[in-house]
């Protein structure tokens, strides 16, 4: 097991959680206040969850002697730009934003799955990633269900 490999993987997950927080903050800002208070509340919860995940990831990195990252990925920035453009053209905000959030959750799940496949992870890192991925899968299911309801 390699601490350096685990530190790199955990830092990648910090980045994806930072993207996720920025995605949901952007979605909150684009939602209509009157008709979307339910989504705003859900999205704030998801931001707080990712903040908590990052605290856990940062703690583990520090315990291994590493330095946590704090940035976002370029890909996340492009998604947020796309969301702004799409909202500006007047799509149904809830439908467009939920579709966007589902894609963001899909990407998060993919990154976590790939993280678990990296050889050489410490047992603690693997355990933490597995726990967070399970919680994130529940968030994905919530967003998917809401998007499916919005389709009808």
N, CA, C and O atoms as a GROMACS GRO file, in nm:
protein
  608
    1UNK      N    1   0.084  -0.118   0.000
    1UNK     CA    2   0.000   0.000   0.000
    1UNK      C    3   0.089   0.124   0.000
    1UNK      O    4   0.195   0.127   0.062
    2UNK      N    5   0.043   0.223  -0.070
    2UNK     CA    6   0.125   0.340  -0.092
    2UNK      C    7   0.051   0.466  -0.050
    2UNK      O    8  -0.053   0.501  -0.105
    3UNK      N    9   0.108   0.534   0.051
    3UNK     CA   10   0.045   0.658   0.098
    3UNK      C   11   0.040   0.762  -0.013
    3UNK      O   12  -0.060   0.833  -0.026
    4UNK      N   13   0.144   0.772  -0.094
    4UNK     CA   14   0.146   0.875  -0.198
    4UNK      C   15   0.035   0.852  -0.302
    4UNK      O   16  -0.029   0.947  -0.346
    5UNK      N   17   0.014   0.728  -0.340
    5UNK     CA   18  -0.095   0.697  -0.432
    5UNK      C   19  -0.229   0.735  -0.369
    5UNK      O   20  -0.313   0.797  -0.433
    6UNK      N   21  -0.247   0.698  -0.244
    6UNK     CA   22  -0.372   0.730  -0.175
    6UNK      C   23  -0.393   0.880  -0.164
    6UNK      O   24  -0.504   0.929  -0.182
    7UNK      N   25  -0.287   0.955  -0.133
    7UNK     CA   26  -0.297   1.100  -0.123
    7UNK      C   27  -0.342   1.160  -0.256
    7UNK      O   28  -0.428   1.247  -0.259
    8UNK      N   29  -0.284   1.113  -0.366
    8UNK     CA   30  -0.321   1.164  -0.498
    8UNK      C   31  -0.467   1.134  -0.529
    8UNK      O   32  -0.539   1.221  -0.579
    9UNK      N   33  -0.512   1.014  -0.501
    9UNK     CA   34  -0.651   0.976  -0.527
    9UNK      C   35  -0.746   1.058  -0.441
    9UNK      O   36  -0.847   1.108  -0.490
   10UNK      N   37  -0.714   1.072  -0.313
   10UNK     CA   38  -0.801   1.148  -0.224
   10UNK      C   39  -0.806   1.296  -0.264
   10UNK      O   40  -0.910   1.359  -0.253
   11UNK      N   41  -0.694   1.350  -0.312
   11UNK     CA   42  -0.694   1.487  -0.361
   11UNK      C   43  -0.782   1.501  -0.486
   11UNK      O   44  -0.848   1.603  -0.503
   12UNK      N   45  -0.782   1.400  -0.572
   12UNK     CA   46  -0.872   1.401  -0.688
   12UNK      C   47  -1.018   1.406  -0.642
   12UNK      O   48  -1.101   1.473  -0.704
   13UNK      N   49  -1.048   1.335  -0.535
   13UNK     CA   50  -1.185   1.332  -0.484
   13UNK      C   51  -1.222   1.466  -0.419
   13UNK      O   52  -1.338   1.507  -0.425
   14UNK      N   53  -1.125   1.532  -0.358
   14UNK     CA   54  -1.151   1.668  -0.306
   14UNK      C   55  -1.190   1.758  -0.423
   14UNK      O   56  -1.284   1.836  -0.414
   15UNK      N   57  -1.116   1.746  -0.532
   15UNK     CA   58  -1.144   1.828  -0.650
   15UNK      C   59  -1.285   1.802  -0.703
   15UNK      O   60  -1.357   1.896  -0.736
   16UNK      N   61  -1.324   1.675  -0.712
   16UNK     CA   62  -1.457   1.644  -0.765
   16UNK      C   63  -1.566   1.692  -0.669
   16UNK      O   64  -1.673   1.734  -0.714
   17UNK      N   65  -1.541   1.686  -0.540
   17UNK     CA   66  -1.638   1.740  -0.444
   17UNK      C   67  -1.645   1.892  -0.452
   17UNK      O   68  -1.753   1.950  -0.435
   18UNK      N   69  -1.532   1.957  -0.477
   18UNK     CA   70  -1.534   2.102  -0.497
   18UNK      C   71  -1.616   2.137  -0.621
   18UNK      O   72  -1.693   2.233  -0.621
   19UNK      N   73  -1.599   2.058  -0.728
   19UNK     CA   74  -1.681   2.077  -0.849
   19UNK      C   75  -1.829   2.060  -0.815
   19UNK      O   76  -1.913   2.140  -0.857
   20UNK      N   77  -1.858   1.956  -0.741
   20UNK     CA   78  -1.997   1.926  -0.706
   20UNK      C   79  -2.058   2.041  -0.626
   20UNK      O   80  -2.172   2.080  -0.651
   21UNK      N   81  -1.983   2.094  -0.530
   21UNK     CA   82  -2.034   2.208  -0.453
   21UNK      C   83  -2.058   2.329  -0.543
   21UNK      O   84  -2.161   2.396  -0.532
   22UNK      N   85  -1.964   2.356  -0.632
   22UNK     CA   86  -1.980   2.471  -0.724
   22UNK      C   87  -2.098   2.449  -0.818
   22UNK      O   88  -2.171   2.543  -0.849
   23UNK      N   89  -2.117   2.324  -0.864
   23UNK     CA   90  -2.231   2.293  -0.951
   23UNK      C   91  -2.363   2.323  -0.880
   23UNK      O   92  -2.451   2.388  -0.938
   24UNK      N   93  -2.376   2.276  -0.757
   24UNK     CA   94  -2.501   2.297  -0.686
   24UNK      C   95  -2.520   2.444  -0.646
   24UNK      O   96  -2.633   2.493  -0.646
   25UNK      N   97  -2.413   2.513  -0.614
   25UNK     CA   98  -2.424   2.657  -0.585
   25UNK      C   99  -2.474   2.732  -0.709
   25UNK      O  100  -2.558   2.820  -0.700
   26UNK      N  101  -2.421   2.694  -0.825
   26UNK     CA  102  -2.464   2.756  -0.950
   26UNK      C  103  -2.612   2.724  -0.976
   26UNK      O  104  -2.689   2.811  -1.016
   27UNK      N  105  -2.650   2.600  -0.954
   27UNK     CA  106  -2.790   2.560  -0.975
   27UNK      C  107  -2.882   2.637  -0.882
   27UNK      O  108  -2.989   2.682  -0.923
   28UNK      N  109  -2.842   2.653  -0.757
   28UNK     CA  110  -2.922   2.729  -0.661
   28UNK      C  111  -2.943   2.871  -0.711
   28UNK      O  112  -3.054   2.925  -0.704
   29UNK      N  113  -2.837   2.931  -0.761
   29UNK     CA  114  -2.844   3.070  -0.808
   29UNK      C  115  -2.936   3.084  -0.929
   29UNK      O  116  -2.996   3.190  -0.949
   30UNK      N  117  -2.948   2.980  -1.010
   30UNK     CA  118  -3.028   2.987  -1.132
   30UNK      C  119  -3.176   2.952  -1.110
   30UNK      O  120  -3.260   2.982  -1.195
   31UNK      N  121  -3.207   2.889  -0.999
   31UNK     CA  122  -3.345   2.848  -0.974
   31UNK      C  123  -3.432   2.965  -0.933
   31UNK      O  124  -3.389   3.056  -0.862
   32UNK      N  125  -3.557   2.960  -0.978
   32UNK     CA  126  -3.656   3.059  -0.939
   32UNK      C  127  -3.688   3.042  -0.791
   32UNK      O  128  -3.714   2.932  -0.744
   33UNK      N  129  -3.686   3.152  -0.718
   33UNK     CA  130  -3.705   3.148  -0.573
   33UNK      C  131  -3.841   3.094  -0.533
   33UNK      O  132  -3.851   3.014  -0.440
   34UNK      N  133  -3.946   3.136  -0.601
   34UNK     CA  134  -4.081   3.101  -0.559
   34UNK      C  135  -4.117   2.955  -0.585
   34UNK      O  136  -4.177   2.889  -0.500
   35UNK      N  137  -4.080   2.903  -0.702
   35UNK     CA  138  -4.125   2.769  -0.739
   35UNK      C  139  -4.022   2.659  -0.715
   35UNK      O  140  -4.049   2.543  -0.743
   36UNK      N  141  -3.906   2.695  -0.663
   36UNK     CA  142  -3.800   2.593  -0.650
   36UNK      C  143  -3.735   2.590  -0.513
   36UNK      O  144  -3.619   2.551  -0.500
   37UNK      N  145  -3.807   2.632  -0.411
   37UNK     CA  146  -3.748   2.630  -0.277
   37UNK      C  147  -3.713   2.488  -0.233
   37UNK      O  148  -3.618   2.469  -0.157
   38UNK      N  149  -3.789   2.389  -0.280
   38UNK     CA  150  -3.760   2.250  -0.246
   38UNK      C  151  -3.625   2.207  -0.302
   38UNK      O  152  -3.546   2.142  -0.233
   39UNK      N  153  -3.598   2.243  -0.428
   39UNK     CA  154  -3.470   2.207  -0.489
   39UNK      C  155  -3.355   2.283  -0.424
   39UNK      O  156  -3.247   2.227  -0.402
   40UNK      N  157  -3.378   2.409  -0.394
   40UNK     CA  158  -3.273   2.488  -0.330
   40UNK      C  159  -3.232   2.424  -0.198
   40UNK      O  160  -3.113   2.415  -0.167
   41UNK      N  161  -3.329   2.380  -0.120
   41UNK     CA  162  -3.301   2.316   0.009
   41UNK      C  163  -3.222   2.186  -0.013
   41UNK      O  164  -3.124   2.161   0.057
   42UNK      N  165  -3.266   2.104  -0.108
   42UNK     CA  166  -3.196   1.980  -0.139
   42UNK      C  167  -3.054   2.007  -0.185
   42UNK      O  168  -2.960   1.940  -0.140
   43UNK      N  169  -3.036   2.104  -0.273
   43UNK     CA  170  -2.904   2.135  -0.326
   43UNK      C  171  -2.811   2.188  -0.217
   43UNK      O  172  -2.692   2.158  -0.216
   44UNK      N  173  -2.865   2.267  -0.124
   44UNK     CA  174  -2.782   2.315  -0.012
   44UNK      C  175  -2.736   2.199   0.074
   44UNK      O  176  -2.623   2.197   0.123
   45UNK      N  177  -2.824   2.102   0.093
   45UNK     CA  178  -2.787   1.981   0.169
   45UNK      C  179  -2.673   1.909   0.098
   45UNK      O  180  -2.579   1.862   0.162
   46UNK      N  181  -2.680   1.900  -0.034
   46UNK     CA  182  -2.576   1.831  -0.110
   46UNK      C  183  -2.443   1.907  -0.105
   46UNK      O  184  -2.337   1.846  -0.101
   47UNK      N  185  -2.450   2.039  -0.105
   47UNK     CA  186  -2.328   2.120  -0.088
   47UNK      C  187  -2.266   2.089   0.047
   47UNK      O  188  -2.146   2.065   0.058
   48UNK      N  189  -2.348   2.089   0.150
   48UNK     CA  190  -2.297   2.061   0.286
   48UNK      C  191  -2.240   1.920   0.296
   48UNK      O  192  -2.140   1.899   0.364
   49UNK      N  193  -2.304   1.824   0.229
   49UNK     CA  194  -2.252   1.687   0.231
   49UNK      C  195  -2.113   1.682   0.167
   49UNK      O  196  -2.022   1.619   0.221
   50UNK      N  197  -2.096   1.747   0.052
   50UNK     CA  198  -1.965   1.746  -0.013
   50UNK      C  199  -1.861   1.818   0.072
   50UNK      O  200  -1.744   1.778   0.075
   51UNK      N  201  -1.902   1.922   0.141
   51UNK     CA  202  -1.810   1.991   0.232
   51UNK      C  203  -1.764   1.894   0.342
   51UNK      O  204  -1.646   1.890   0.376
   52UNK      N  205  -1.858   1.816   0.395
   52UNK     CA  206  -1.824   1.716   0.497
   52UNK      C  207  -1.732   1.608   0.440
   52UNK      O  208  -1.637   1.566   0.506
   53UNK      N  209  -1.761   1.563   0.318
   53UNK     CA  210  -1.675   1.462   0.255
   53UNK      C  211  -1.533   1.515   0.241
   53UNK      O  212  -1.436   1.444   0.267
   54UNK      N  213  -1.521   1.642   0.200
   54UNK     CA  214  -1.388   1.700   0.185
   54UNK      C  215  -1.314   1.709   0.317
   54UNK      O  216  -1.193   1.688   0.322
   55UNK      N  217  -1.386   1.740   0.424
   55UNK     CA  218  -1.322   1.744   0.556
   55UNK      C  219  -1.265   1.607   0.590
   55UNK      O  220  -1.153   1.597   0.641
   56UNK      N  221  -1.341   1.501   0.562
   56UNK     CA  222  -1.292   1.366   0.588
   56UNK      C  223  -1.171   1.333   0.501
   56UNK      O  224  -1.073   1.276   0.548
   57UNK      N  225  -1.178   1.370   0.373
   57UNK     CA  226  -1.068   1.343   0.281
   57UNK      C  227  -0.943   1.419   0.323
   57UNK      O  228  -0.832   1.364   0.322
   58UNK      N  229  -0.959   1.545   0.359
   58UNK     CA  230  -0.846   1.628   0.401
   58UNK      C  231  -0.782   1.572   0.528
   58UNK      O  232  -0.659   1.569   0.540
   59UNK      N  233  -0.864   1.528   0.621
   59UNK     CA  234  -0.813   1.469   0.745
   59UNK      C  235  -0.728   1.346   0.714
   59UNK      O  236  -0.619   1.330   0.770
   60UNK      N  237  -0.777   1.260   0.626
   60UNK     CA  238  -0.704   1.138   0.592
   60UNK      C  239  -0.572   1.172   0.523
   60UNK      O  240  -0.469   1.110   0.552
   61UNK      N  241  -0.574   1.268   0.432
   61UNK     CA  242  -0.452   1.310   0.362
   61UNK      C  243  -0.349   1.362   0.462
   61UNK      O  244  -0.231   1.328   0.454
   62UNK      N  245  -0.395   1.443   0.556
   62UNK     CA  246  -0.305   1.499   0.658
   62UNK      C  247  -0.246   1.388   0.744
   62UNK      O  248  -0.128   1.392   0.778
   63UNK      N  249  -0.327   1.290   0.782
   63UNK     CA  250  -0.278   1.177   0.861
   63UNK      C  251  -0.168   1.099   0.788
   63UNK      O  252  -0.080   1.041   0.851
   64UNK      N  253  -0.175   1.098   0.654
   64UNK     CA  254  -0.073   1.029   0.574
   64UNK      C  255   0.047   1.118   0.545
   64UNK      O  256   0.141   1.076   0.477
   65UNK      N  257   0.044   1.240   0.596
   65UNK     CA  258   0.157   1.330   0.575
   65UNK      C  259   0.150   1.411   0.447
   65UNK      O  260   0.250   1.471   0.406
   66UNK      N  261   0.034   1.414   0.384
   66UNK     CA  262   0.018   1.488   0.258
   66UNK      C  263  -0.044   1.625   0.279
   66UNK      O  264  -0.082   1.662   0.390
   67UNK      N  265  -0.052   1.699   0.170
   67UNK     CA  266  -0.113   1.832   0.170
   67UNK      C  267  -0.240   1.827   0.085
   67UNK      O  268  -0.234   1.795  -0.034
   68UNK      N  269  -0.354   1.859   0.145
   68UNK     CA  270  -0.480   1.857   0.070
   68UNK      C  271  -0.485   1.966  -0.038
   68UNK      O  272  -0.433   2.076  -0.019
   69UNK      N  273  -0.549   1.934  -0.151
   69UNK     CA  274  -0.576   2.031  -0.257
   69UNK      C  275  -0.708   2.101  -0.226
   69UNK      O  276  -0.790   2.053  -0.148
   70UNK      N  277  -0.726   2.218  -0.290
   70UNK     CA  278  -0.848   2.293  -0.265
   70UNK      C  279  -0.916   2.343  -0.392
   70UNK      O  280  -1.016   2.414  -0.382
   71UNK      N  281  -0.867   2.308  -0.510
   71UNK     CA  282  -0.920   2.362  -0.635
   71UNK      C  283  -1.035   2.282  -0.693
   71UNK      O  284  -1.082   2.184  -0.634
   72UNK      N  285  -1.078   2.327  -0.811
   72UNK     CA  286  -1.180   2.257  -0.889
   72UNK      C  287  -1.117   2.217  -1.022
   72UNK      O  288  -1.009   2.264  -1.056
   73UNK      N  289  -1.184   2.131  -1.095
   73UNK     CA  290  -1.132   2.087  -1.224
   73UNK      C  291  -1.181   2.180  -1.335
   73UNK      O  292  -1.283   2.246  -1.320
   74UNK      N  293  -1.108   2.184  -1.443
   74UNK     CA  294  -1.152   2.261  -1.560
   74UNK      C  295  -1.282   2.209  -1.617
   74UNK      O  296  -1.363   2.287  -1.667
   75UNK      N  297  -1.302   2.078  -1.610
   75UNK     CA  298  -1.425   2.018  -1.663
   75UNK      C  299  -1.547   2.070  -1.588
   75UNK      O  300  -1.650   2.099  -1.650
   76UNK      N  301  -1.536   2.081  -1.458
   76UNK     CA  302  -1.647   2.133  -1.378
   76UNK      C  303  -1.680   2.276  -1.416
   76UNK      O  304  -1.797   2.315  -1.421
   77UNK      N  305  -1.577   2.356  -1.444
   77UNK     CA  306  -1.599   2.494  -1.484
   77UNK      C  307  -1.674   2.502  -1.616
   77UNK      O  308  -1.760   2.588  -1.635
   78UNK      N  309  -1.643   2.411  -1.709
   78UNK     CA  310  -1.712   2.408  -1.837
   78UNK      C  311  -1.859   2.370  -1.821
   78UNK      O  312  -1.945   2.427  -1.887
   79UNK      N  313  -1.888   2.274  -1.734
   79UNK     CA  314  -2.026   2.234  -1.708
   79UNK      C  315  -2.107   2.351  -1.653
   79UNK      O  316  -2.221   2.373  -1.693
   80UNK      N  317  -2.048   2.426  -1.560
   80UNK     CA  318  -2.120   2.539  -1.501
   80UNK      C  319  -2.147   2.647  -1.606
   80UNK      O  320  -2.252   2.711  -1.603
   81UNK      N  321  -2.053   2.667  -1.697
   81UNK     CA  322  -2.074   2.763  -1.805
   81UNK      C  323  -2.190   2.717  -1.893
   81UNK      O  324  -2.276   2.797  -1.929
   82UNK      N  325  -2.192   2.589  -1.927
   82UNK     CA  326  -2.299   2.532  -2.008
   82UNK      C  327  -2.434   2.553  -1.939
   82UNK      O  328  -2.532   2.590  -2.003
   83UNK      N  329  -2.439   2.530  -1.808
   83UNK     CA  330  -2.564   2.547  -1.734
   83UNK      C  331  -2.611   2.692  -1.741
   83UNK      O  332  -2.730   2.717  -1.758
   84UNK      N  333  -2.521   2.787  -1.728
   84UNK     CA  334  -2.558   2.929  -1.736
   84UNK      C  335  -2.615   2.963  -1.873
   84UNK      O  336  -2.715   3.034  -1.883
   85UNK      N  337  -2.552   2.912  -1.976
   85UNK     CA  338  -2.598   2.939  -2.113
   85UNK      C  339  -2.735   2.877  -2.136
   85UNK      O  340  -2.824   2.942  -2.190
   86UNK      N  341  -2.752   2.753  -2.095
   86UNK     CA  342  -2.879   2.684  -2.113
   86UNK      C  343  -2.992   2.756  -2.039
   86UNK      O  344  -3.101   2.772  -2.094
   87UNK      N  345  -2.966   2.801  -1.918
   87UNK     CA  346  -3.069   2.872  -1.841
   87UNK      C  347  -3.103   3.006  -1.907
   87UNK      O  348  -3.218   3.050  -1.902
   88UNK      N  349  -3.005   3.070  -1.968
   88UNK     CA  350  -3.028   3.199  -2.032
   88UNK      C  351  -3.121   3.187  -2.153
   88UNK      O  352  -3.188   3.284  -2.189
   89UNK      N  353  -3.126   3.070  -2.214
   89UNK     CA  354  -3.211   3.052  -2.332
   89UNK      C  355  -3.352   3.007  -2.296
   89UNK      O  356  -3.431   2.975  -2.385
   90UNK      N  357  -3.385   3.006  -2.168
   90UNK     CA  358  -3.523   2.989  -2.126
   90UNK      C  359  -3.576   2.848  -2.122
   90UNK      O  360  -3.698   2.830  -2.127
   91UNK      N  361  -3.491   2.748  -2.114
   91UNK     CA  362  -3.543   2.612  -2.093
   91UNK      C  363  -3.618   2.609  -1.961
   91UNK      O  364  -3.599   2.695  -1.875
   92UNK      N  365  -3.702   2.510  -1.945
   92UNK     CA  366  -3.767   2.489  -1.817
   92UNK      C  367  -3.656   2.474  -1.713
   92UNK      O  368  -3.583   2.375  -1.714
   93UNK      N  369  -3.644   2.571  -1.624
   93UNK     CA  370  -3.533   2.574  -1.530
   93UNK      C  371  -3.520   2.445  -1.450
   93UNK      O  372  -3.411   2.387  -1.443
   94UNK      N  373  -3.627   2.399  -1.390
   94UNK     CA  374  -3.620   2.278  -1.307
   94UNK      C  375  -3.572   2.159  -1.388
   94UNK      O  376  -3.481   2.086  -1.347
   95UNK      N  377  -3.632   2.141  -1.503
   95UNK     CA  378  -3.596   2.026  -1.588
   95UNK      C  379  -3.450   2.034  -1.632
   95UNK      O  380  -3.376   1.936  -1.622
   96UNK      N  381  -3.409   2.150  -1.681
   96UNK     CA  382  -3.271   2.166  -1.729
   96UNK      C  383  -3.170   2.151  -1.615
   96UNK      O  384  -3.067   2.086  -1.631
   97UNK      N  385  -3.201   2.209  -1.503
   97UNK     CA  386  -3.109   2.204  -1.390
   97UNK      C  387  -3.101   2.064  -1.333
   97UNK      O  388  -2.992   2.018  -1.297
   98UNK      N  389  -3.213   1.995  -1.323
   98UNK     CA  390  -3.209   1.857  -1.274
   98UNK      C  391  -3.133   1.765  -1.370
   98UNK      O  392  -3.060   1.677  -1.325
   99UNK      N  393  -3.149   1.785  -1.499
   99UNK     CA  394  -3.073   1.706  -1.597
   99UNK      C  395  -2.924   1.732  -1.581
   99UNK      O  396  -2.843   1.639  -1.582
  100UNK      N  397  -2.889   1.858  -1.565
  100UNK     CA  398  -2.750   1.895  -1.545
  100UNK      C  399  -2.695   1.832  -1.416
  100UNK      O  400  -2.585   1.776  -1.415
  101UNK      N  401  -2.773   1.841  -1.308
  101UNK     CA  402  -2.728   1.786  -1.181
  101UNK      C  403  -2.714   1.634  -1.188
  101UNK      O  404  -2.625   1.577  -1.124
  102UNK      N  405  -2.799   1.570  -1.264
  102UNK     CA  406  -2.786   1.425  -1.279
  102UNK      C  407  -2.656   1.391  -1.352
  102UNK      O  408  -2.588   1.296  -1.315
  103UNK      N  409  -2.622   1.469  -1.454
  103UNK     CA  410  -2.495   1.446  -1.524
  103UNK      C  411  -2.377   1.468  -1.429
  103UNK      O  412  -2.278   1.394  -1.434
  104UNK      N  413  -2.387   1.568  -1.346
  104UNK     CA  414  -2.282   1.595  -1.248
  104UNK      C  415  -2.268   1.478  -1.150
  104UNK      O  416  -2.157   1.437  -1.116
  105UNK      N  417  -2.381   1.425  -1.105
  105UNK     CA  418  -2.380   1.310  -1.014
  105UNK      C  419  -2.324   1.185  -1.085
  105UNK      O  420  -2.252   1.106  -1.024
  106UNK      N  421  -2.359   1.168  -1.213
  106UNK     CA  422  -2.302   1.056  -1.291
  106UNK      C  423  -2.150   1.065  -1.293
  106UNK      O  424  -2.080   0.967  -1.269
  107UNK      N  425  -2.101   1.185  -1.321
  107UNK     CA  426  -1.956   1.206  -1.328
  107UNK      C  427  -1.890   1.179  -1.192
  107UNK      O  428  -1.784   1.117  -1.185
  108UNK      N  429  -1.952   1.225  -1.086
  108UNK     CA  430  -1.899   1.202  -0.952
  108UNK      C  431  -1.890   1.053  -0.923
  108UNK      O  432  -1.790   1.005  -0.870
  109UNK      N  433  -1.996   0.979  -0.957
  109UNK     CA  434  -1.995   0.834  -0.936
  109UNK      C  435  -1.882   0.767  -1.015
  109UNK      O  436  -1.814   0.677  -0.964
  110UNK      N  437  -1.863   0.810  -1.139
  110UNK     CA  438  -1.757   0.753  -1.222
  110UNK      C  439  -1.619   0.777  -1.160
  110UNK      O  440  -1.535   0.688  -1.160
  111UNK      N  441  -1.597   0.896  -1.110
  111UNK     CA  442  -1.468   0.929  -1.049
  111UNK      C  443  -1.445   0.843  -0.924
  111UNK      O  444  -1.335   0.792  -0.903
  112UNK      N  445  -1.548   0.828  -0.843
  112UNK     CA  446  -1.534   0.745  -0.724
  112UNK      C  447  -1.510   0.598  -0.760
  112UNK      O  448  -1.429   0.531  -0.696
  113UNK      N  449  -1.579   0.549  -0.863
  113UNK     CA  450  -1.558   0.410  -0.907
  113UNK      C  451  -1.414   0.390  -0.953
  113UNK      O  452  -1.350   0.290  -0.917
  114UNK      N  453  -1.363   0.484  -1.032
  114UNK     CA  454  -1.225   0.475  -1.079
  114UNK      C  455  -1.127   0.483  -0.963
  114UNK      O  456  -1.025   0.415  -0.964
  115UNK      N  457  -1.158   0.564  -0.864
  115UNK     CA  458  -1.071   0.577  -0.747
  115UNK      C  459  -1.058   0.442  -0.675
  115UNK      O  460  -0.949   0.406  -0.630
  116UNK      N  461  -1.168   0.371  -0.664
  116UNK     CA  462  -1.165   0.241  -0.596
  116UNK      C  463  -1.086   0.136  -0.674
  116UNK      O  464  -1.044   0.035  -0.616
  117UNK      N  465  -1.067   0.157  -0.802
  117UNK     CA  466  -0.993   0.061  -0.885
  117UNK      C  467  -0.842   0.084  -0.883
  117UNK      O  468  -0.766   0.002  -0.936
  118UNK      N  469  -0.798   0.194  -0.823
  118UNK     CA  470  -0.654   0.226  -0.822
  118UNK      C  471  -0.582   0.127  -0.732
  118UNK      O  472  -0.617   0.114  -0.614
  119UNK      N  473  -0.482   0.058  -0.785
  119UNK     CA  474  -0.407  -0.036  -0.701
  119UNK      C  475  -0.318   0.040  -0.602
  119UNK      O  476  -0.265   0.146  -0.633
  120UNK      N  477  -0.305  -0.017  -0.484
  120UNK     CA  478  -0.214   0.040  -0.386
  120UNK      C  479  -0.277   0.135  -0.286
  120UNK      O  480  -0.207   0.195  -0.205
  121UNK      N  481  -0.411   0.149  -0.289
  121UNK     CA  482  -0.476   0.235  -0.191
  121UNK      C  483  -0.458   0.177  -0.051
  121UNK      O  484  -0.459   0.055  -0.033
  122UNK      N  485  -0.442   0.264   0.047
  122UNK     CA  486  -0.440   0.216   0.184
  122UNK      C  487  -0.580   0.166   0.221
  122UNK      O  488  -0.678   0.203   0.158
  123UNK      N  489  -0.586   0.081   0.322
  123UNK     CA  490  -0.714   0.028   0.367
  123UNK      C  491  -0.806   0.142   0.413
  123UNK      O  492  -0.925   0.142   0.383
  124UNK      N  493  -0.750   0.238   0.484
  124UNK     CA  494  -0.831   0.351   0.533
  124UNK      C  495  -0.886   0.434   0.417
  124UNK      O  496  -1.002   0.475   0.418
  125UNK      N  497  -0.802   0.459   0.317
  125UNK     CA  498  -0.848   0.536   0.201
  125UNK      C  499  -0.959   0.461   0.128
  125UNK      O  500  -1.060   0.520   0.091
  126UNK      N  501  -0.940   0.333   0.107
  126UNK     CA  502  -1.040   0.251   0.038
  126UNK      C  503  -1.172   0.252   0.115
  126UNK      O  504  -1.279   0.265   0.055
  127UNK      N  505  -1.164   0.237   0.245
  127UNK     CA  506  -1.284   0.236   0.329
  127UNK      C  507  -1.358   0.370   0.320
  127UNK      O  508  -1.480   0.374   0.307
  128UNK      N  509  -1.282   0.479   0.328
  128UNK     CA  510  -1.342   0.613   0.321
  128UNK      C  511  -1.408   0.637   0.186
  128UNK      O  512  -1.520   0.689   0.179
  129UNK      N  513  -1.340   0.600   0.079
  129UNK     CA  514  -1.395   0.618  -0.055
  129UNK      C  515  -1.523   0.537  -0.072
  129UNK      O  516  -1.621   0.586  -0.128
  130UNK      N  517  -1.522   0.413  -0.026
  130UNK     CA  518  -1.639   0.326  -0.035
  130UNK      C  519  -1.758   0.386   0.039
  130UNK      O  520  -1.870   0.386  -0.012
  131UNK      N  521  -1.734   0.437   0.159
  131UNK     CA  522  -1.840   0.498   0.240
  131UNK      C  523  -1.898   0.621   0.170
  131UNK      O  524  -2.020   0.637   0.162
  132UNK      N  525  -1.810   0.707   0.118
  132UNK     CA  526  -1.858   0.827   0.051
  132UNK      C  527  -1.931   0.795  -0.078
  132UNK      O  528  -2.032   0.858  -0.111
  133UNK      N  529  -1.881   0.697  -0.152
  133UNK     CA  530  -1.947   0.660  -0.277
  133UNK      C  531  -2.090   0.611  -0.251
  133UNK      O  532  -2.181   0.642  -0.328
  134UNK      N  533  -2.110   0.536  -0.145
  134UNK     CA  534  -2.244   0.487  -0.112
  134UNK      C  535  -2.338   0.604  -0.081
  134UNK      O  536  -2.453   0.605  -0.127
  135UNK      N  537  -2.291   0.702  -0.006
  135UNK     CA  538  -2.373   0.818   0.026
  135UNK      C  539  -2.402   0.900  -0.100
  135UNK      O  540  -2.513   0.948  -0.119
  136UNK      N  541  -2.301   0.914  -0.186
  136UNK     CA  542  -2.321   0.988  -0.311
  136UNK      C  543  -2.417   0.916  -0.405
  136UNK      O  544  -2.489   0.980  -0.480
  137UNK      N  545  -2.419   0.783  -0.400
  137UNK     CA  546  -2.513   0.707  -0.483
  137UNK      C  547  -2.657   0.738  -0.441
  137UNK      O  548  -2.746   0.742  -0.526
  138UNK      N  549  -2.680   0.759  -0.312
  138UNK     CA  550  -2.813   0.797  -0.266
  138UNK      C  551  -2.853   0.934  -0.321
  138UNK      O  552  -2.967   0.954  -0.363
  139UNK      N  553  -2.758   1.027  -0.321
  139UNK     CA  554  -2.785   1.160  -0.378
  139UNK      C  555  -2.818   1.148  -0.526
  139UNK      O  556  -2.910   1.213  -0.576
  140UNK      N  557  -2.743   1.065  -0.596
  140UNK     CA  558  -2.767   1.044  -0.739
  140UNK      C  559  -2.908   0.992  -0.761
  140UNK      O  560  -2.979   1.040  -0.850
  141UNK      N  561  -2.950   0.897  -0.680
  141UNK     CA  562  -3.084   0.841  -0.692
  141UNK      C  563  -3.191   0.946  -0.668
  141UNK      O  564  -3.293   0.948  -0.737
  142UNK      N  565  -3.169   1.034  -0.571
  142UNK     CA  566  -3.265   1.142  -0.544
  142UNK      C  567  -3.279   1.234  -0.666
  142UNK      O  568  -3.390   1.266  -0.707
  143UNK      N  569  -3.167   1.274  -0.721
  143UNK     CA  570  -3.169   1.365  -0.836
  143UNK      C  571  -3.235   1.296  -0.955
  143UNK      O  572  -3.316   1.357  -1.026
  144UNK      N  573  -3.201   1.171  -0.978
  144UNK     CA  574  -3.258   1.096  -1.090
  144UNK      C  575  -3.410   1.085  -1.075
  144UNK      O  576  -3.483   1.102  -1.172
  145UNK      N  577  -3.456   1.056  -0.955
  145UNK     CA  578  -3.600   1.044  -0.931
  145UNK      C  579  -3.671   1.178  -0.956
  145UNK      O  580  -3.777   1.181  -1.018
  146UNK      N  581  -3.612   1.285  -0.908
  146UNK     CA  582  -3.672   1.417  -0.931
  146UNK      C  583  -3.673   1.453  -1.079
  146UNK      O  584  -3.770   1.510  -1.129
  147UNK      N  585  -3.566   1.420  -1.149
  147UNK     CA  586  -3.560   1.447  -1.293
  147UNK      C  587  -3.665   1.366  -1.366
  147UNK      O  588  -3.729   1.417  -1.457
  148UNK      N  589  -3.683   1.240  -1.328
  148UNK     CA  590  -3.784   1.156  -1.391
  148UNK      C  591  -3.924   1.210  -1.369
  148UNK      O  592  -4.007   1.206  -1.460
  149UNK      N  593  -3.952   1.260  -1.251
  149UNK     CA  594  -4.083   1.321  -1.222
  149UNK      C  595  -4.102   1.444  -1.310
  149UNK      O  596  -4.212   1.467  -1.361
  150UNK      N  597  -3.997   1.522  -1.326
  150UNK     CA  598  -4.005   1.645  -1.405
  150UNK      C  599  -4.030   1.616  -1.553
  150UNK      O  600  -4.086   1.700  -1.623
  151UNK      N  601  -3.990   1.499  -1.601
  151UNK     CA  602  -4.007   1.461  -1.742
  151UNK      C  603  -4.156   1.443  -1.775
  151UNK      O  604  -4.195   1.458  -1.891
  152UNK      N  605  -4.236   1.411  -1.676
  152UNK     CA  606  -4.378   1.379  -1.702
  152UNK      C  607  -4.466   1.498  -1.696
  152UNK      O  608  -4.587   1.486  -1.715
   0.00000   0.00000   0.00000
